Amino acid sequence: MPINTIYRDSQCEWVDVEAPTVEDLKFLHERYEINNLLLEDTLDPNHLPKYEEDGNVKFFLLRESTELERKNLNTISDISTKIGIFLLNHTIITIHRMKTKSITETKKQLSGTDMEASSEKVALMIALLVMKSFDDESVSLMETMDNIENEIFLKNTNHTSQIRRLYKLKRKSGLNSRVLTISTDAIDKFKLLGLQDSEVFDLKDKHKDVVADFDHLNLQITNLISMFLALSDQKANQVMKVLAIYSVYFLPITFIAGLYGMNFDNMPELHHKNGYFFTLGLMALIVIITFIYARRKQW
């Protein structure tokens, strides 16, 4: 996508670059005298959030949560996309690989008002929407976790698919927490932009809230996984208990049946007229005694 000026007034010019090419970065370097190393950072899909200054250029690299569903959750690029923000004089330059809600929503907010905005104010608006994307993701993950929890404890199911879903939630939540933790320094640097303290505090408070939400989510998912495994073990133990009780019933009568099935001629009651019925009665008596004993022990 070509370099596009999406907002301009007397105080600010906003230049946006989506999916930049090498030629685009070369133009930005020559036109705005931005360090090539900073521009190259915007091409690395796994680059961590940071803040740097080079002369009169202030560079924020933020990461926004994405709605893309990835099978493999190994790196932060699987759950987020980066946004490079360059501030120099009255110009703000944003560089990103794909369409992002923060850029789109900021553009709508600026077009819907007659007030002029500075480049620092635009950067703050983008950062707030970046934090909101993580807030929305935490709400979505929490709803998914609640659904799984209801299936486990209310519908009394413990399918193996649920532990996979819980593990996937844990991976996503952990990666989001990592991005937010590393973003702390970049968020703190917004105080250098000469914005009002209340505006910067709003951004910091939003960041802290989202970090707390994901910390809580991580703890809840970990506890739910432990409870799921404990419930699975309990059900397995219950099955083993039933099998053990049946074994207690049948072990003695199986022993008797095996003893009289050895076919030796000289055996007690073998030629007795009612020997067969006496043996069946003994088996029944053993089962009754075992049943009464198990009931008294509350097995």
Steps between C-alpha positions, in 0.01 A plus 500: 500500500648843411594761756181682590440829679176433686481814715637853474431829674702799616645307797541148369566287197433126529670274248400133503679210331342156485708196398810713422745401230873567496435792265249647747751488783767652277265789420423557869871499581577757234190715551493514880861401583394204717771256605496187282542278805174634646323449170630142477353427843154548348563209260576240768167321573618382844658823622417584861340830606748778576575873496802669344615852422731600216558871472161667470329169413304319769422138413235285668462136401172362637319174444124472450297189575355337188194284443686255279460138611838327480548127546848545643538740791876518529594866453348838571435550127239222526280714722600856413630726224743788538443871436796732458436863596752771405460851641705787359409866524131517401497173305393154609586197285338162568629179343325162528484173306122454498177692557452577868200624696705762682598676178151470348320620814740790554441613143122489560530698823708770331265526203200527730619807687585857403767535768860506390725232647874501550722210392550409867125492553457268199770268639319492834169417332665209317661372821168510686335296225791255507437445870129464428575218255661304785207587726259356241717189469500445877118522504477251213737254668312535830170417329655195336640387833159544667338285230754224552453524877123462463547195278729340756307566820138550392477258207740262676717429197876448495582437137863517395409783261437725798851465637631591154280810496619596845862455397442719194342766720798485735741545208307797360463664838868448581615654171271800550637546852853493364424769241334723761782459750764593243284795387525664843811701417360629169174601669690688773690698235181673386563742787784643285260625233383808685143375536274582791564288806139384509527369143818306572352365823201372306735301277700366794185407691363318197828311465499405869138384481568277201814355663295424813226340290743264331673419830160406642417305185827306515432408862141396426604282205774333704253428781241368254755265343591368845133456591430327167784253555387442860144438382624256236703316766197493728283344229771246424526416870123460517510249215783312668301500826198340329721240335669427831163448672392256228831322544428464871165337415626259239843410633384255772230335288744476209741328734232251603399438138863448406557266793210272409592517134829316548323167428679291768299193596564515874350840586254593780137502395593399145269196510258649753141511377453871579866609472432726203224688680708528819780658296262748332355591838849557641580730207177695552570529873849637433358761259237610756758526778731698272214734404408568862864561590545745209185691596612536860838631383315740262702386199 
